[in-house]
Amino acid sequence: MSVGLNLDAVRFDKDSGTVVVVAQDAVTGSVLMVANADREALECTVETGEMHYRSRTRGLWRKGATSGNVQRVVSLTLDCDGDTVLARVISAGPACHTGAVSCFDESAAPNVWSALAATIALRHATMKEESGADAEPALRENGKKSPSYTRELLVDRNLRLKKIGEESAELVTTCADGDAARSTEEAADLIYHVGVALEAVGSSLDDVARVLLERSLKK
Protein backbone atom coordinates (compact mmCIF):
# COMPACT_ATOMS: atom_id res chain seq x y z
CA MET A 1 0.00 0.00 0.00
CA SER A 2 1.30 3.43 -0.97
CA VAL A 3 -0.26 5.64 1.68
CA GLY A 4 1.60 8.88 1.12
CA LEU A 5 -0.38 10.50 3.93
CA ASN A 6 1.14 12.67 6.63
CA LEU A 7 -1.41 12.66 9.45
CA ASP A 8 0.13 15.79 10.92
CA ALA A 9 -0.74 17.62 7.70
CA VAL A 10 -4.44 16.71 7.89
CA ARG A 11 -6.66 19.65 8.84
CA PHE A 12 -9.24 17.98 11.08
CA ASP A 13 -12.39 19.98 11.78
CA LYS A 14 -11.96 21.89 15.03
CA ASP A 15 -15.42 21.00 16.31
CA SER A 16 -15.87 17.38 15.21
CA GLY A 17 -12.21 16.37 14.99
CA THR A 18 -12.92 14.66 11.69
CA VAL A 19 -11.98 15.05 8.04
CA VAL A 20 -14.00 14.18 4.92
CA VAL A 21 -12.91 10.98 3.18
CA VAL A 22 -13.86 10.24 -0.43
CA ALA A 23 -13.56 6.53 -1.25
CA GLN A 24 -12.82 5.86 -4.92
CA ASP A 25 -12.64 2.51 -6.70
CA ALA A 26 -8.99 2.13 -7.68
CA VAL A 27 -9.93 0.05 -10.73
CA THR A 28 -12.88 1.88 -12.29
CA GLY A 29 -12.33 5.36 -10.88
CA SER A 30 -15.93 5.50 -9.63
CA VAL A 31 -16.61 7.38 -6.42
CA LEU A 32 -17.99 4.79 -4.00
CA MET A 33 -18.91 6.78 -0.90
CA VAL A 34 -18.15 9.79 1.26
CA ALA A 35 -17.67 9.48 5.02
CA ASN A 36 -15.74 11.05 7.89
CA ALA A 37 -12.64 9.90 9.73
CA ASP A 38 -10.80 11.20 12.74
CA ARG A 39 -7.11 10.70 13.50
CA GLU A 40 -7.74 7.36 15.21
CA ALA A 41 -9.69 6.06 12.21
CA LEU A 42 -6.92 7.08 9.81
CA GLU A 43 -4.31 5.51 12.06
CA CYS A 44 -6.27 2.24 12.06
CA THR A 45 -6.59 2.49 8.29
CA VAL A 46 -2.84 2.90 7.82
CA GLU A 47 -2.06 0.13 10.32
CA THR A 48 -4.48 -2.46 8.94
CA GLY A 49 -4.62 -1.49 5.27
CA GLU A 50 -8.42 -1.45 5.43
CA MET A 51 -10.67 1.61 5.58
CA HIS A 52 -11.88 2.79 8.98
CA TYR A 53 -14.26 5.67 9.53
CA ARG A 54 -15.79 7.68 12.37
CA SER A 55 -19.47 8.58 12.69
CA ARG A 56 -21.61 10.16 15.39
CA THR A 57 -23.83 7.10 15.70
CA ARG A 58 -21.39 4.22 15.13
CA GLY A 59 -18.22 5.70 16.50
CA LEU A 60 -15.06 4.11 15.11
CA TRP A 61 -15.98 1.49 12.51
CA ARG A 62 -14.24 -0.66 9.95
CA LYS A 63 -15.95 -0.72 6.58
CA GLY A 64 -17.28 -4.23 5.95
CA ALA A 65 -16.90 -5.43 9.55
CA THR A 66 -20.50 -6.68 9.42
CA SER A 67 -21.22 -7.08 5.71
CA GLY A 68 -17.82 -8.36 4.66
CA ASN A 69 -17.58 -5.59 2.06
CA VAL A 70 -14.19 -4.39 3.27
CA GLN A 71 -12.27 -1.70 1.42
CA ARG A 72 -8.58 -2.51 0.96
CA VAL A 73 -6.50 0.63 0.70
CA VAL A 74 -4.38 1.32 -2.36
CA SER A 75 -3.49 4.91 -1.48
CA LEU A 76 -4.45 7.81 0.77
CA THR A 77 -3.81 11.36 -0.38
CA LEU A 78 -4.74 14.84 0.83
CA ASP A 79 -6.26 17.57 -1.30
CA CYS A 80 -4.53 20.94 -1.68
CA ASP A 81 -6.28 22.38 1.41
CA GLY A 82 -5.52 19.38 3.59
CA ASP A 83 -9.15 18.99 4.67
CA THR A 84 -10.24 16.12 2.41
CA VAL A 85 -8.71 12.67 1.98
CA LEU A 86 -8.97 10.72 -1.25
CA ALA A 87 -8.89 6.99 -0.50
CA ARG A 88 -8.31 4.77 -3.53
CA VAL A 89 -9.56 1.33 -2.57
CA ILE A 90 -10.29 -2.17 -3.80
CA SER A 91 -13.73 -3.03 -2.48
CA ALA A 92 -14.78 -6.58 -1.64
CA GLY A 93 -18.42 -5.74 -2.33
CA PRO A 94 -21.01 -2.95 -2.55
CA ALA A 95 -20.13 0.28 -0.78
CA CYS A 96 -23.68 1.57 -0.31
CA HIS A 97 -26.03 0.40 2.46
CA THR A 98 -28.68 -0.12 -0.25
CA GLY A 99 -26.61 -2.88 -1.80
CA ALA A 100 -25.50 -0.72 -4.72
CA VAL A 101 -21.85 -0.68 -5.74
CA SER A 102 -21.71 3.09 -5.18
CA CYS A 103 -23.69 5.62 -3.18
CA PHE A 104 -23.70 7.73 -6.34
CA ASP A 105 -25.15 7.30 -9.82
CA GLU A 106 -23.17 4.55 -11.52
CA SER A 107 -24.43 5.27 -15.04
CA ALA A 108 -21.49 7.50 -15.95
CA ALA A 109 -18.30 5.51 -15.40
CA PRO A 110 -15.32 7.92 -15.34
CA ASN A 111 -12.89 5.29 -16.60
CA VAL A 112 -12.97 4.68 -20.38
CA TRP A 113 -12.38 0.95 -19.98
CA SER A 114 -15.14 0.68 -17.40
CA ALA A 115 -17.54 2.63 -19.59
CA LEU A 116 -16.79 0.32 -22.52
CA ALA A 117 -17.14 -2.78 -20.33
CA ALA A 118 -20.46 -1.49 -18.98
CA THR A 119 -21.79 -0.85 -22.50
CA ILE A 120 -20.82 -4.33 -23.69
CA ALA A 121 -22.35 -5.90 -20.57
CA LEU A 122 -25.58 -3.95 -21.17
CA ARG A 123 -25.75 -5.22 -24.76
CA HIS A 124 -25.26 -8.76 -23.46
CA ALA A 125 -27.94 -8.42 -20.79
CA THR A 126 -30.40 -6.86 -23.23
CA MET A 127 -29.77 -9.64 -25.72
CA LYS A 128 -30.60 -12.27 -23.13
CA GLU A 129 -33.71 -10.43 -21.93
CA GLU A 130 -35.11 -9.85 -25.40
CA SER A 131 -34.38 -13.12 -27.12
CA GLY A 132 -33.10 -15.61 -24.57
CA ALA A 133 -29.68 -17.20 -24.48
CA ASP A 134 -30.38 -19.62 -27.35
CA ALA A 135 -32.56 -17.51 -29.64
CA GLU A 136 -29.95 -15.67 -31.72
CA PRO A 137 -28.13 -18.79 -32.93
CA ALA A 138 -31.52 -19.77 -34.37
CA LEU A 139 -31.73 -16.41 -36.14
CA ARG A 140 -28.36 -17.07 -37.79
CA GLU A 141 -29.48 -20.47 -38.96
CA ASN A 142 -32.43 -18.75 -40.67
CA GLY A 143 -30.09 -16.30 -42.39
CA LYS A 144 -31.01 -13.30 -40.23
CA LYS A 145 -28.46 -10.85 -38.85
CA SER A 146 -28.21 -9.70 -35.25
CA PRO A 147 -29.49 -6.13 -34.69
CA SER A 148 -26.05 -4.95 -33.49
CA TYR A 149 -22.42 -5.78 -34.18
CA THR A 150 -21.66 -6.29 -30.48
CA ARG A 151 -24.52 -8.74 -30.17
CA GLU A 152 -23.36 -10.53 -33.29
CA LEU A 153 -19.92 -10.96 -31.76
CA LEU A 154 -21.37 -12.13 -28.45
CA VAL A 155 -23.36 -14.82 -30.20
CA ASP A 156 -20.70 -16.00 -32.64
CA ARG A 157 -17.58 -17.30 -30.88
CA ASN A 158 -15.68 -18.00 -34.09
CA LEU A 159 -16.35 -14.50 -35.39
CA ARG A 160 -15.15 -12.73 -32.25
CA LEU A 161 -12.00 -14.87 -32.04
CA LYS A 162 -11.30 -14.29 -35.73
CA LYS A 163 -11.66 -10.52 -35.24
CA ILE A 164 -9.19 -10.54 -32.33
CA GLY A 165 -6.67 -12.26 -34.60
CA GLU A 166 -7.27 -9.79 -37.42
CA GLU A 167 -7.08 -6.71 -35.19
CA SER A 168 -3.92 -8.03 -33.51
CA ALA A 169 -2.24 -8.51 -36.89
CA GLU A 170 -3.24 -5.02 -38.00
CA LEU A 171 -1.85 -3.53 -34.80
CA VAL A 172 1.44 -5.37 -35.28
CA THR A 173 1.67 -4.06 -38.85
CA THR A 174 1.01 -0.43 -37.97
CA CYS A 175 3.48 -0.58 -35.08
CA ALA A 176 6.08 -2.08 -37.40
CA ASP A 177 5.44 0.80 -39.82
CA GLY A 178 5.92 3.31 -37.00
CA ASP A 179 2.50 4.83 -37.68
CA ALA A 180 1.37 6.27 -34.33
CA ALA A 181 -2.09 7.41 -35.44
CA ARG A 182 -3.04 4.13 -37.11
CA SER A 183 -1.51 2.10 -34.26
CA THR A 184 -3.73 3.96 -31.81
CA GLU A 185 -6.82 3.28 -33.91
CA GLU A 186 -5.97 -0.40 -34.30
CA ALA A 187 -5.27 -0.74 -30.57
CA ALA A 188 -8.71 0.75 -29.84
CA ASP A 189 -10.32 -1.78 -32.21
CA LEU A 190 -8.42 -4.63 -30.56
CA ILE A 191 -9.38 -3.55 -27.03
CA TYR A 192 -13.05 -3.38 -28.06
CA HIS A 193 -13.02 -6.88 -29.51
CA VAL A 194 -11.11 -8.23 -26.49
CA GLY A 195 -13.73 -6.60 -24.25
CA VAL A 196 -16.52 -8.42 -26.08
CA ALA A 197 -14.66 -11.74 -25.91
CA LEU A 198 -14.09 -11.30 -22.17
CA GLU A 199 -17.77 -10.53 -21.59
CA ALA A 200 -18.73 -13.67 -23.48
CA VAL A 201 -16.69 -15.84 -21.11
CA GLY A 202 -17.83 -14.07 -17.94
CA SER A 203 -14.95 -11.65 -17.52
CA SER A 204 -14.47 -7.96 -18.39
CA LEU A 205 -11.98 -5.19 -19.05
CA ASP A 206 -12.47 -4.15 -15.41
CA ASP A 207 -11.25 -7.58 -14.35
CA VAL A 208 -8.16 -7.10 -16.51
CA ALA A 209 -7.55 -3.70 -14.89
CA ARG A 210 -7.94 -5.31 -11.47
CA VAL A 211 -5.29 -7.94 -12.29
CA LEU A 212 -2.91 -5.24 -13.55
CA LEU A 213 -3.49 -3.21 -10.39
CA GLU A 214 -2.85 -6.21 -8.15
CA ARG A 215 0.37 -6.93 -10.02
CA SER A 216 1.55 -3.34 -9.71
CA LEU A 217 0.99 -3.43 -5.94
CA LYS A 218 3.27 -6.47 -5.66
CA LYS A 219 6.22 -4.73 -7.32
Summary of the structure (lengths in Angstrom):
residues: 219
radius of gyration: 22.1
end to end distance: 10.7
largest distance: 71.9
contacts: 631
relative contact order: 0.12
helix: 47%
strand: 19%
